[in-house]
Amino acid sequence: MAKRRVMLNLPAELHSEPVIYNIGQQFNLVTNIYQADLTGAKGWVILELDGEDKNIEEAIAWAISKGVRVDMISD
């Protein structure tokens, strides 16, 4: 199992979408929110992803395809 911390920058049109829930369910990952701010026209979430490396990579690629900017955070 791997853990990776990422920052998700969500455009306003995705604020009402269950992005974090979908990451957990579709890619069999445990998600842990460290910080978040979803106000106004943009928002961000610092999220820890826990699971198989392959699943984490697929989840990140999926989020990017949805319009989310994903930045890796080192521990």
C-alpha positions in Angstrom: 0.0 0.0 0.0 1.1 3.5 -0.8 0.2 6.9 0.5 0.4 10.1 -1.5 -0.6 13.6 -0.5 -1.9 15.9 -3.3 -3.4 19.3 -3.7 -6.5 19.4 -5.8 -7.5 22.7 -7.4 -11.1 22.5 -8.4 -12.8 24.9 -10.9 -16.1 26.3 -9.8 -18.1 24.0 -12.1 -16.9 21.0 -10.1 -17.7 22.3 -6.6 -21.0 20.4 -6.6 -19.5 17.2 -8.0 -18.5 14.4 -5.6 -14.9 14.3 -6.9 -13.3 13.0 -3.6 -16.1 10.4 -3.1 -15.6 9.2 -6.7 -11.8 8.9 -6.2 -12.4 6.7 -3.2 -15.1 4.5 -4.7 -14.0 4.2 -8.4 -10.3 3.6 -7.6 -10.6 1.7 -4.3 -8.6 4.3 -2.3 -8.9 5.6 1.2 -9.1 9.4 1.2 -8.3 11.8 4.0 -8.9 15.5 3.8 -6.2 17.6 5.6 -7.4 21.1 4.6 -9.9 22.5 2.1 -11.3 25.8 1.0 -14.2 25.8 -1.5 -15.4 29.3 -1.8 -16.2 31.6 -4.6 -15.0 30.8 -8.1 -12.3 28.3 -7.2 -11.4 25.9 -4.4 -8.6 23.6 -3.2 -8.3 20.4 -1.2 -5.2 18.9 0.4 -5.9 15.2 0.2 -4.1 12.0 1.2 -4.7 9.0 -1.0 -4.0 5.6 0.5 -4.0 2.5 -1.7 -2.2 0.7 -4.5 0.2 2.9 -6.6 -1.6 1.9 -9.8 -5.0 3.0 -8.4 -3.5 6.3 -7.1 -2.0 7.0 -10.6 -5.4 6.2 -12.3 -7.3 8.4 -9.8 -5.0 11.3 -10.5 -5.3 10.9 -14.2 -9.1 10.7 -13.9 -9.2 13.9 -11.8 -7.0 15.7 -14.4 -9.3 14.6 -17.2 -12.2 16.1 -15.3 -10.5 19.5 -15.2 -8.9 19.3 -11.7 -5.3 20.6 -11.4 -3.4 18.1 -9.3 -0.1 19.1 -7.5 2.0 16.6 -5.6 2.9 17.5 -2.0 6.0 16.0 -0.5 5.8 14.9 3.2 
